[in-house]
Amino acid sequence: MTHDLMKRTMLVLVGLWIVMVAGYASAETPADVNGTWIGSTLRGASTMTLVLKPTGNTVNGTIVGVGTADGPVDGTVDGKTIRLRFDNDTDQTPLLNVKGDEITGLLSGTEITLRRAK
């Protein structure tokens, strides 16, 4: 009987540990997106400048070099991704990926790469 009780106790403890680890992994801190990001489309057709200032999980800034979407932007940072909204009535809400000093993703159906200006 005590052997079964130990097995159950260990199973409960392992289960709790798994739940705690999963919770910690999902509570990932937002990527550092502060600063000026410069880049272009995959084909190099235009140069873009994105300036971002985060506050917690939200971000505000400006973007130039993308045409009709130039102007103020705001959005959210969730882990290693940024979802931007453009203030000038465009229907775009691109989901961009952050990896260190590089942001990649699709903007107006075109692949972009931005690097943090140093």
Secondary structure as UniProt FT lines:
FT   HELIX           2..26
FT   STRAND          35..41
FT   TURN            42..43
FT   STRAND          47..55
FT   TURN            56..57
FT   STRAND          58..64
FT   TURN            68..69
FT   STRAND          71..78
FT   TURN            79..80
FT   STRAND          81..86
FT   STRAND          95..99
FT   TURN            100..101
FT   STRAND          102..107
FT   TURN            108..109
FT   STRAND          110..116
//
